[in-house]
Amino acid sequence: MRKRLIIATLEELAESGYANLSLNAVVTRAGVSRGAQVHHFPNKNVLILESAKYLLRRAYRSLGEVLLGISDEEERISALLNAAWEEVFSTPMFNAFFELVQASQHDPELNTELRKLGDMALRDLQGPVEHYFVKRSAGSLDPTDLFVMLTLALASMGTVHRMSGDAGRARHYLDAWIRLFHSQLRVRRNVRKPPARPAGWVSG
């Protein structure tokens, strides 16, 4: 039931925006009672923040599955970046996160909580990156720095894509990022298991 409420919240955010988000609409979409919503999420802010956490956890797990699902290690970089765009940043669900970021500019409490969540996500990125990738050469860029820059770039691309719907432009820049990653990183050989789960935002 918690998951149904979270999914309904994200869908409402993506379709109606933060300003028009209604708990009644969320409850109706989820097919649960208002009492069930209050039991699991006592107020709107708790529900919204748990939904943001769910969105990030889902992205983390989805991309991890992509990496381990590609048997040809040389294809892992391309597969990962394509999946990051196609399954996360270009999707309607990203619209929900975009709505929260926009709203946080005028909501100090939401801003503080989203900052904490973002800090945890970036902090916990290092372990998985080092688990799967190493520098191609001594002079290559730091792998974690590359992934942080990629995240920021794809978020910006997602925003532009949301407004213009120009798939060709997005594809052009995504291909450029793939070439950059191949020039800077190598995939660690014989990695067949996922990294240890971080104790922060991906737990639960």
C-alpha positions as CSV (number, residue, x, y, z in Angstrom):
1,M,0.0,0.0,0.0
2,R,2.9,2.4,0.7
3,K,4.2,1.8,-2.7
4,R,0.9,2.4,-4.3
5,L,0.6,5.8,-2.6
6,I,4.2,6.7,-3.6
7,I,3.6,5.8,-7.2
8,A,0.4,7.7,-7.3
9,T,2.1,10.7,-5.8
10,L,4.8,10.7,-8.4
11,E,2.3,10.3,-11.2
12,E,0.2,13.2,-9.9
13,L,3.4,15.3,-9.6
14,A,4.4,14.5,-13.1
15,E,0.9,15.2,-14.6
16,S,-0.4,18.0,-12.4
17,G,2.6,19.7,-10.8
18,Y,3.5,20.4,-7.2
19,A,1.3,23.4,-6.9
20,N,-1.8,21.4,-7.9
21,L,-0.9,18.2,-6.0
22,S,-3.9,17.0,-4.0
23,L,-3.9,14.3,-1.4
24,N,-7.4,13.4,-2.4
25,A,-6.2,12.9,-6.0
26,V,-3.3,10.7,-4.7
27,V,-5.6,8.6,-2.6
28,T,-8.1,8.1,-5.4
29,R,-5.3,7.2,-7.9
30,A,-3.8,4.8,-5.5
31,G,-7.2,3.2,-4.7
32,V,-6.8,3.4,-1.0
33,S,-8.6,5.2,1.8
34,R,-7.6,8.5,3.3
35,G,-7.1,6.7,6.6
36,A,-4.6,4.4,5.0
37,Q,-2.7,7.4,3.6
38,V,-2.5,9.0,7.0
39,H,-1.4,5.7,8.6
40,H,1.5,5.4,6.3
41,F,2.3,9.0,5.6
42,P,1.0,11.4,8.3
43,N,1.3,14.5,6.2
44,K,1.9,15.7,2.6
45,N,5.6,16.5,3.2
46,V,6.4,13.1,4.5
47,L,4.7,11.5,1.5
48,I,6.5,13.7,-1.0
49,L,9.9,13.1,0.5
50,E,9.4,9.4,0.7
51,S,8.4,9.5,-3.0
52,A,11.6,11.4,-3.9
53,K,13.6,8.7,-2.0
54,Y,11.8,6.0,-3.8
55,L,12.5,7.6,-7.2
56,L,16.2,7.7,-6.5
57,R,16.3,4.2,-5.1
58,R,14.5,2.9,-8.2
59,A,17.0,4.6,-10.4
60,Y,20.0,3.2,-8.5
61,R,18.7,-0.3,-8.6
62,S,17.6,-0.1,-12.3
63,L,21.1,1.1,-13.4
64,G,22.8,-1.5,-11.3
65,E,20.7,-4.2,-13.0
66,V,21.8,-2.8,-16.4
67,L,25.4,-3.1,-15.5
68,L,25.2,-6.6,-14.3
69,G,22.9,-7.7,-17.1
70,I,25.5,-6.8,-19.8
71,S,27.9,-9.7,-20.3
72,D,30.1,-7.8,-22.7
73,E,32.1,-5.6,-20.4
74,E,33.0,-3.2,-23.1
75,E,29.4,-2.4,-23.7
76,R,28.6,-1.6,-20.1
77,I,29.4,2.1,-20.3
78,S,27.2,2.7,-23.4
79,A,24.4,0.6,-21.8
80,L,24.6,2.4,-18.5
81,L,24.5,5.9,-20.0
82,N,21.7,5.0,-22.4
83,A,19.7,3.5,-19.6
84,A,20.3,6.5,-17.4
85,W,18.7,8.7,-20.0
86,E,16.0,6.4,-21.3
87,E,14.9,5.0,-17.9
88,V,15.4,7.9,-15.6
89,F,16.0,11.4,-16.9
90,S,13.8,11.4,-20.0
91,T,10.8,9.8,-18.3
92,P,7.6,11.3,-16.9
93,M,8.8,10.3,-13.5
94,F,11.7,12.7,-13.9
95,N,9.1,15.4,-14.3
96,A,8.0,14.6,-10.8
97,F,11.5,15.2,-9.4
98,F,11.8,18.4,-11.5
99,E,8.6,19.6,-10.0
100,L,9.9,19.1,-6.5
101,V,13.2,20.9,-7.3
102,Q,11.3,23.8,-8.7
103,A,8.9,23.9,-5.7
104,S,11.8,23.8,-3.2
105,Q,12.9,27.2,-4.3
106,H,9.9,28.6,-2.5
107,D,9.6,26.1,0.3
108,P,12.5,26.2,2.8
109,E,11.5,22.9,4.5
110,L,11.3,21.0,1.2
111,N,14.6,22.7,0.1
112,T,16.4,21.5,3.2
113,E,15.2,18.0,2.9
114,L,15.9,17.7,-0.8
115,R,19.4,19.0,-0.2
116,K,20.0,16.3,2.4
117,L,18.7,13.7,0.0
118,G,20.9,15.0,-2.8
119,D,24.0,15.1,-0.6
120,M,23.4,11.5,0.5
121,A,22.9,10.4,-3.1
122,L,26.2,12.0,-4.3
123,R,28.1,10.7,-1.3
124,D,26.9,7.2,-1.9
125,L,27.8,7.3,-5.6
126,Q,31.5,6.8,-5.0
127,G,31.3,3.2,-3.8
128,P,29.4,1.8,-6.8
129,V,31.4,3.9,-9.3
130,E,34.7,2.5,-7.9
131,H,33.2,-1.0,-7.8
132,Y,32.6,-1.0,-11.6
133,F,35.1,1.5,-13.1
134,V,38.7,2.7,-13.0
135,K,40.6,5.5,-14.7
136,R,41.7,4.6,-18.2
137,S,45.1,6.3,-17.5
138,A,46.8,8.2,-14.8
139,G,45.8,11.5,-16.4
140,S,42.1,10.6,-16.8
141,L,39.4,12.3,-14.9
142,D,38.2,10.9,-11.6
143,P,35.5,8.4,-12.2
144,T,33.2,9.7,-9.5
145,D,33.6,13.3,-10.7
146,L,32.6,12.1,-14.2
147,F,29.4,10.5,-12.9
148,V,28.5,13.6,-10.8
149,M,29.0,15.8,-13.9
150,L,27.0,13.3,-15.9
151,T,24.1,13.4,-13.4
152,L,24.0,17.2,-13.6
153,A,24.2,17.2,-17.4
154,L,21.4,14.6,-17.8
155,A,19.2,16.5,-15.3
156,S,19.7,19.6,-17.4
157,M,19.1,17.6,-20.6
158,G,15.9,16.2,-19.1
159,T,14.7,19.7,-18.3
160,V,15.3,20.9,-21.9
161,H,13.8,17.7,-23.3
162,R,10.7,18.3,-21.1
163,M,10.2,21.7,-22.7
164,S,11.2,21.0,-26.3
165,G,10.8,17.3,-26.9
166,D,13.8,17.4,-29.2
167,A,15.0,13.8,-29.1
168,G,17.6,14.4,-31.7
169,R,19.4,17.0,-29.7
170,A,19.3,14.8,-26.6
171,R,20.8,11.9,-28.6
172,H,23.6,14.0,-29.9
173,Y,24.8,15.1,-26.4
174,L,24.3,11.7,-24.9
175,D,26.5,10.2,-27.6
176,A,29.1,12.8,-26.8
177,W,29.0,11.8,-23.1
178,I,29.4,8.1,-24.1
179,R,32.5,9.0,-26.1
180,L,33.9,11.0,-23.2
181,F,33.3,8.2,-20.7
182,H,35.0,5.6,-23.0
183,S,38.0,7.9,-23.3
184,Q,38.4,8.3,-19.6
185,L,37.2,5.1,-17.9
186,R,37.7,1.4,-18.1
187,V,35.3,-1.2,-16.8
188,R,36.7,-3.4,-14.1
189,R,37.0,-7.0,-15.4
190,N,35.1,-9.9,-14.0
191,V,32.7,-7.9,-11.8
192,R,29.7,-10.2,-11.5
193,K,28.2,-9.0,-8.2
194,P,26.7,-5.7,-7.1
195,P,28.5,-3.5,-4.7
196,A,27.6,-3.3,-1.0
197,R,24.5,-1.3,-0.6
198,P,25.1,2.2,0.9
199,A,23.6,2.8,4.3
200,G,21.9,6.0,3.2
201,W,19.2,6.8,0.7
202,V,19.2,3.5,-1.1
203,S,18.4,1.5,2.0
204,G,14.8,0.4,2.6
